[in-house]
Amino acid sequence: MFGFLKGLGVTLSQLPRKKVTLQYPDVRPEWPERFRGVHRFIPELCIVCHQCARICPTSCISLSGTRDENRKMRIDTFDINFDICILCDLCTEVCPTEAILMSDTFELADYTRDSMYLDMHWLYENQLRYERAHPDRVTRPAGGEQAGEA
């Protein structure tokens, strides 16, 4: 009986307090800067070192590249299977050029698994959306030009 009264006391003490529930999707939460959502990708920075694919615990990353006329590696394909990705952030930690980063996008729910295979074009678009949403968080390259500008 004492446990019941103690629990009822906790419940009654919470009634006059301000509610913290957000009416999601109308009101979206403000995620912290280090929130790990879906990846964002900057193809110009990728040197096709395969470090991300090697360290991935679920082997959900596949990429390929070719050498250009200057003998530099250029990315051709970069795909992530978000059906099995655990958003562990290991691929972003090991990337030497910071071509792979995490964003605050997390809504990928769909009715088919085929839509969970995202390519580098979708991931680059996610990068551009992130830059528009958080201009204060985006680091600028040394040339003063923003990544993605021509």
HURAGI-V239119 format. One line per field, one symbol per residue. phi: phi as a letter, one per 40 degrees, with the letter a starting at -180 (. if undefined). psi: psi as a letter, one per 20 degrees, with the letter a starting at -180 (. if undefined). burial: # if it has 9 or more other ideal C-beta (glycine too) atoms within 8 Angstrom, else .. A space follows every 10 residues. Layout:
phi: ???
psi: ???
burial: ???
This chain:
phi: .ccccccccc cccccccccb ccccccbccc cccccbbccb bbccccbfcg cccccccbfc bbaaabcccc gccbcbbabb cccbcbfcgc ccccccbfcb bcbbcbcbca cbcccccbcc cccccccccc cccbcccccc cdcgccchcc
psi: hhhghghhhg ghhigiqpqj pqmpigoqqo qrhjpnbqqq pohhipjlij hghhiohjli ppqqrrpahj kqpppgqoqp nihipjlijh hhhiohjlhp rqajpinjpr iqhhiiopah gghhhhghgg hhhmhiipqq rhiiqqpiq.
burial: .......... .......... .......... ......#### ###.####.. ###.##...# #.#.#..... ..###.#### ##..#....# ##.##..### #####..#.. .....##### ..##.##### #......#.. ......##..
